[in-house]
């Protein structure tokens, strides 16, 4: 996708909210994942068809993403999160420092969310893993939230996970 196409896709999404903080501060307490996801979900869900349901779904999905960055992040740099909306879909862009050795992990994990065997991989992982790995969390978003995931790589040390969540269409 060239730059012009990417810009036209980005303009179709309206910005809702964004935050940024020092990664060291974020990593200082596991509860930051839950606190931030709950706050953001409440802020953006007020005008959805079922605000409480939407807030619960969004908070769960964002919490998972924040935990991915928490587990794989580096204390140097900043974490940033921006939320956009287009119709029934929320787009989350989560940018965080990523050690050079982990960039390939994220490339592969994101690509596995789009493969035909993603569901089978997910079921196998949740039945055998004691604690969900970062890869399983990304598969969970793709399978259970019908999310579309991609990776934007900028100059090191940061990466950006872009996750489109069509939460208004999820049937519970």
C-alpha positions in Angstrom: 0.0 0.0 0.0 1.5 3.3 -1.0 1.5 6.5 1.2 -1.5 8.1 -0.6 -3.7 5.0 -0.1 -2.7 4.8 3.5 -3.5 8.5 4.1 -6.9 8.1 2.5 -7.7 5.1 4.7 -6.5 7.0 7.8 -8.8 10.0 7.0 -11.8 7.7 6.8 -11.3 7.0 10.6 -12.1 9.9 12.9 -9.9 10.4 15.9 -11.5 9.9 19.3 -8.8 9.9 21.9 -5.1 9.5 22.4 -2.7 9.3 25.3 1.1 9.0 25.8 3.2 8.2 28.8 6.7 7.2 29.7 7.2 3.5 29.2 9.0 3.2 32.5 6.0 4.7 34.3 3.7 2.3 32.4 5.8 -0.7 33.2 6.0 0.2 36.9 2.6 -1.2 37.7 0.7 -4.1 36.0 -2.6 -2.3 37.0 -1.9 0.4 34.5 -3.2 -1.9 31.7 -6.6 -2.3 33.3 -6.9 1.3 34.5 -6.1 2.7 31.1 -8.3 0.3 29.1 -11.2 0.9 31.4 -10.9 4.7 31.2 -10.5 4.8 27.4 -13.4 2.4 26.9 -15.8 4.5 29.0 -14.7 7.6 27.2 -15.4 6.3 23.7 -18.4 4.1 24.3 -21.0 6.6 25.4 -22.6 7.0 22.0 -22.7 3.4 20.9 -25.9 1.3 20.6 -25.3 -0.4 23.9 -22.6 1.6 25.7 -22.1 -0.8 28.6 -21.6 -3.8 26.3 -19.4 -1.8 23.9 -17.3 -0.5 26.9 -16.8 -4.1 28.2 -15.8 -5.4 24.8 -13.5 -2.5 24.1 -11.9 -2.5 27.5 -11.2 -6.3 27.3 -9.6 -5.9 23.8 -7.5 -2.8 24.7 -6.4 -4.4 28.0 -5.1 -7.4 26.0 -3.1 -5.1 23.7 -1.7 -3.1 26.6 -0.6 -6.4 28.2 1.2 -7.4 25.0 3.2 -4.2 25.2 3.7 -4.6 28.9 5.2 -8.1 28.5 7.3 -7.2 25.5 8.2 -3.5 26.1 11.4 -1.8 27.0 11.6 0.8 29.7 13.2 3.3 27.4 10.9 5.5 25.4 7.2 6.2 25.4 4.0 4.3 24.9 1.3 5.9 22.9 -2.3 4.9 22.1 -4.7 6.5 19.7 -8.3 5.4 19.1 -10.2 6.2 15.9 -13.7 5.3 14.7 -15.2 4.6 11.3 -18.8 3.4 11.5 -19.0 0.2 13.6 -15.2 -0.2 13.9 -12.8 1.2 16.4 -9.1 1.4 15.3 -6.5 1.2 18.0 -2.9 2.3 17.2 -0.6 1.2 20.0 3.0 2.4 19.7 5.7 1.2 22.1 9.4 0.6 22.2 10.3 -2.8 20.9 13.8 -4.3 21.4 15.4 -5.1 18.1 15.3 -8.9 18.7 11.5 -8.8 19.1 10.5 -7.1 15.9 10.5 -10.4 14.0 8.3 -12.0 16.7 5.7 -9.3 16.1 5.9 -9.7 12.3 5.3 -13.4 12.6 2.6 -13.2 15.3 0.6 -10.7 13.3 0.9 -12.7 10.1 -0.3 -15.8 11.9 -3.6 -14.0 12.8 -4.5 -14.0 9.1 -3.7 -17.6 8.3 -6.3 -20.3 7.7 -5.1 -22.3 10.7 -5.4 -19.4 13.1 -8.5 -20.8 14.9 -6.8 -24.3 15.3 -3.6 -22.6 16.6 -5.7 -20.6 19.0 -7.6 -23.6 20.4 -4.4 -25.6 20.7 -2.6 -22.8 22.5 -5.4 -22.1 25.0 -5.7 -25.8 25.8 -2.0 -26.3 26.5 -0.7 -22.9 27.8 -0.8 -22.1 31.4 -0.6 -18.4 30.8 -1.5 -16.8 27.4 1.5 -15.8 25.4 1.7 -12.5 23.5 1.0 -14.5 20.3 -2.1 -16.2 21.8 -3.4 -12.8 22.9 -3.1 -11.5 19.3 -4.8 -14.6 18.0 -7.6 -14.1 20.6 -8.2 -10.6 19.3 -8.5 -11.9 15.7 -10.7 -14.9 16.6 -13.0 -13.6 19.4 -13.2 -9.9 18.5 -13.0 -10.4 14.7 -10.1 -7.9 14.7 -7.9 -7.2 11.8 -4.3 -6.7 12.9 -1.3 -5.2 11.2 2.1 -3.9 12.2 3.6 -0.6 11.3 7.3 -0.4 11.7 8.9 2.9 12.1 12.5 3.7 12.9 13.6 1.6 15.9 13.1 1.4 18.7 9.3 1.6 18.3 6.6 -0.4 16.6 2.9 0.2 16.2 0.2 -2.4 16.4 -2.9 -1.4 14.4 -6.0 -3.2 15.4 -9.4 -2.7 13.8 -12.2 -3.9 16.2 -15.7 -4.2 14.6 -17.3 -4.3 18.1 -20.8 -3.1 17.1 -21.2 -6.2 14.9 -20.1 -8.8 17.5 -22.9 -11.1 18.5 -22.6 -12.1 22.1 
